[in-house]
Amino acid sequence: MTPETQPQSSPQHLLQNWIGGLPYQLLLLEKVILPDDFPFDYSPRSLDTLETHLLDRHDSLQDPDKRAEFVASATAYLGEILLGIAGGSWGWNARPVDDLPGQPVVCPDPELELSPVAPMLLISYALRVRTGTAFAEEIERLRQAVTARRQAVPGWNPLKEHTPSVDPKEPLPEHPALTAWLAEREEALKAWAENAFEGAWRWNFHPDTLDWLEAVVRRRFATVEEFDASRDEPFVQGACWYMGEVIRRNKGAVWQYIPFTPDAEPGSPGSRESVWTEVPFVDQPDKRVGGAAVPLGCLRELLLEKEMDEEQEEGLWDTLFWFRPSSYAYVGAVLQRMDMVTREKVDSVLARYAEWAHEELPPHEVPDALQAFGVAVSAHADDVDCLEESYAGILEEAAALTDGAVTITDVRLREDEEEGEILEFARNGVLVTQQTDHQSDEYLDQLAIMDFIGHVDPDPGDDPRRFYVADYVRLKDANYDNYFVFASPEQATALEKQLGLQLH
């Protein structure tokens, strides 16, 4: 912490201000300055595109403040990528630059014995030489230094100091107060939805339902005072939970809760003055520059705008804009952290889907990504060529995920005079039968699949993993296949929290 007596112009204070503003600079670059198709994945290859944009746009910006804004945000992004290559931390060079009292620098891992790199100077150099390769050349220089160190010290890797509110981190342990609140709210969902939406059909967690929720809140409360007086009542608490669940299920956020801490600094999370204290909120701690929101505060803000007769600029739906979507790369990282897949498997899948590995993955496509990484199977909901072959394919693919614990053979679909069509197969040599009901000879019986998929679970005493039915937000015109995720209870809980799924 910077001592209060330290001058605001001191290098330490300027560095802290820079690091504190990094999330804003990065979001500004992503959400405002650069086009939507920029590969904002913090990869070295994205720097080629960034350098191209700088060369194309920097000199055409007539407003000096806009140019400075562009350079500052590009500095933040460039610096974070350099730190990802060479490790180390942000530092501050106190030598004045133009009208600035110094500039931020990247200090590589000390074991590399490299001088600090000034991203602003590197940007100036790129704008001067206009080769389009200045960033790539610096990346290559740092990589060579890292490679040389690894050769000298096998197993060595550069260490990057954690950048607050930028680098991913582990979610907070779930507080008992949050656990109880989530259970209570989910139990009360049906009654709350009947009350709020005058019919439970609207609570499908689709982003568009936030517009309906907003309308209900505005209609129910005339003033902020009325809202505050009702904040602990079922309607408001249910609205907070529903809004958070829409964000969680569509953007892969997690519920968080920070209890009151007597030693917390005034205004910081955990203090009485903080809006984050003792209130459930949704967060993306394991995503770089992830979003966060306190649903209670978002709902209250609607009434503040109404009370002050301000023109509505943003609604509840717009809150989703600040949350980072999932991607194949993110799903792979989550699975690897939980030891559900190997690094080699992640790399092979990302190579196969390289063109969109970092693109937004809508919630209905997350289960498909799990299947691509080899931890789930699917049951096609559209027409199929052959029912028997399709059932056999599902069973055999599921059995393959058990690492030999379960084998499925002799799958056949036969007619039975009393029970209709019967699916039968041998599980580890023991006959299993399952009644099916087909409305057509081209569509699988999805309910029957949900019943018989449990026969592919390994014996509980040998392997705790089992197949879970995955529920997800089904967007308009999206596929309606059913997915079955193979995971342990602990892994299933983590997948629910980090990928926005419901597994049962």
Buried (B, 14 or more C-beta within 10 A) or exposed (E): EEEEEEEEEBBEBBBBEBBEBBBBBBBBBBEEBBEEEBBBBBBBEBBBBBBEBBBEBBEEBEEEEBBBBBBBBBBBBBBBBBBBBBBBBBBBBEEEEEEEBBBBBBBBBEBBEBEBBBBBBBBBBBBEEEEEBBBBEBBEEBEEBBEEBEEEEEEBEBEBBEBEBBBBEEBBEBBEEBEEBBEEBEEBBEEBBEBBBEEBEBBBBBBEBBEBBBBBBBEBBEEBEEBBEBBEEBBBBBBBBBBBBBBBBBBBBBBBBBBEBEEBEEEEBBBEEBEBBEBBBBBBBBBBBBBBBBBBBBBBBBBEBBBEEEEEEEBBBEBBEBBBBBBBBBBBBBBBBBEBBEEEBBEBBBEEBEEEBBBEBBBBBBBBBBBBBBBBBBBBEEEBEEBBEBBBBBBBBBBBBBEEBBBBEEBEBEEEEEEEBBBBBEBBEEEBEBBBEBEEEEBBBBEBBBBBBEBBBBEEEEBEBBBBBBBBBBBEEEBEBBBBBBBBEEBBEBBBBBBBBBBE
